[in-house]
Structure formats: structure tokens, C-alpha cells
Amino acid sequence: MREDMKAVIADTFSQMLDKEDIDKITVTKLIAECHISRQTFYYHFKDIMDVLEWTFRRATQELMQKSLNEEDRLGALTTYVAFVRQNRKKFERLLYSRRWVQIEGCLSRR
């Protein structure tokens, strides 16, 4: 159940990022969209950047698994290109964020 709630929060965050800049996504807005309490949010995440990092890590793991399931390198490459295309708006929103330096550090951790 714990991972399910983390996924709900992360998926909602991802949907919000499709529509607005990360600089405008607040914990208050996110918990309202998720229909959860502030306490529930903070049980699972420290802040919005923690949600971004967890969401990115999960998406990366899923992408890696999909590419490994492909029959050849071309299929794997096609999977990566499709992912970038599908998430282009999100990447742009992150790239042009006022918090880009913080985002870059968060996304480059492994």
C-alpha cells in the first residue's frame, strides 16, 4: 500500500507537470489533486524535488526494463526515442525552471 500511495502521488505530479511548470507545483496543489492529507504526503516524500527524483528514478527503471525486453538494439533505441518524445514537454518545463540547478543535481544522482 505504501508504494501504491507513492505511485499515486508521483503519477499525479507527472500529470500536473504536463500542464504547468514545476515552479508552480506546490505541495498544497499536489495534495489537493491527490485528495490526500499533508501528513500523508510528508510520510512518503520530503518535498516536491523528492517527488521529482522518485518519479524520475521509477521512469528510468521502467524505461530500462522496456529496452532490455526489446529484441535488438534498434528496438531499444526506438523505445528511448519514444520515451523522450512522449515526455518532451516535461523535459522542457524542467529545463527552463528557475530551479534548474537543483533539478539537474536531483536527476543526475544515482
C-alpha positions in Angstrom: 0.0 0.0 0.0 2.9 2.4 0.8 4.4 2.1 -2.7 0.9 2.4 -4.2 0.4 5.8 -2.5 3.9 6.9 -3.6 2.9 5.9 -7.1 -0.4 7.9 -6.9 1.5 11.0 -5.7 4.1 10.6 -8.4 1.6 9.9 -11.2 -0.4 12.9 -10.2 2.7 15.0 -10.1 3.6 13.8 -13.5 0.2 14.7 -14.8 0.5 18.2 -13.3 3.9 18.6 -14.9 2.2 18.0 -18.3 0.1 21.1 -17.7 2.2 23.5 -15.7 5.8 24.5 -14.8 7.4 22.7 -11.9 7.9 26.1 -10.3 4.1 26.4 -9.9 3.5 22.9 -8.5 3.3 23.2 -4.7 2.7 20.6 -2.1 -0.6 22.2 -1.4 -1.7 21.9 -5.0 -0.4 18.3 -5.3 -2.2 17.1 -2.2 -5.4 18.7 -3.3 -5.1 16.9 -6.7 -4.3 13.6 -4.9 -7.1 14.1 -2.3 -4.6 13.3 0.5 -3.5 15.0 3.7 -0.3 16.9 4.1 0.7 14.4 6.6 0.3 11.6 4.1 2.4 13.5 1.6 5.2 14.1 4.1 5.1 10.5 5.2 6.2 9.5 1.6 8.2 12.5 0.4 10.3 15.3 1.8 9.3 17.9 -0.8 8.4 18.4 -4.4 12.0 17.8 -5.5 11.9 14.4 -3.7 8.7 13.6 -5.7 10.5 14.5 -8.9 13.6 12.4 -8.1 11.4 9.4 -7.2 9.3 9.8 -10.3 12.4 10.1 -12.5 14.1 7.1 -10.9 10.9 5.0 -11.4 10.5 6.1 -15.0 14.2 5.4 -15.7 13.9 1.8 -14.3 10.7 1.2 -16.3 12.4 2.5 -19.5 15.5 0.4 -18.9 13.3 -2.7 -18.4 11.4 -2.0 -21.6 14.6 -1.5 -23.6 16.1 -4.7 -22.2 12.9 -6.6 -23.3 13.5 -5.4 -26.9 14.8 -8.0 -29.4 17.6 -5.8 -30.7 19.5 -2.5 -30.3 17.2 -0.7 -32.8 14.2 -1.7 -30.8 15.9 -0.5 -27.6 16.8 2.8 -29.2 13.2 3.2 -30.6 12.0 2.7 -27.0 14.2 5.5 -25.7 13.3 7.9 -28.5 9.6 7.2 -27.9 10.0 8.0 -24.2 11.7 11.3 -25.0 9.0 12.2 -27.5 6.3 11.3 -25.0 7.9 13.4 -22.2 9.2 16.3 -24.3 7.0 18.9 -22.6 8.0 17.7 -19.2 11.7 17.9 -20.1 11.3 21.4 -21.4 9.4 22.5 -18.3 12.2 21.1 -16.2 15.0 22.6 -18.4 13.5 26.1 -18.2 12.7 26.0 -14.5 14.2 28.6 -12.1 15.3 25.6 -10.1 17.2 24.0 -13.0 20.5 23.6 -11.0 18.6 21.8 -8.2 16.7 19.7 -10.7 19.9 18.8 -12.6 21.5 17.6 -9.4 18.4 15.7 -8.4 18.2 13.9 -11.8 21.9 13.1 -12.1 22.0 11.3 -8.7 22.1 7.5 -8.9 
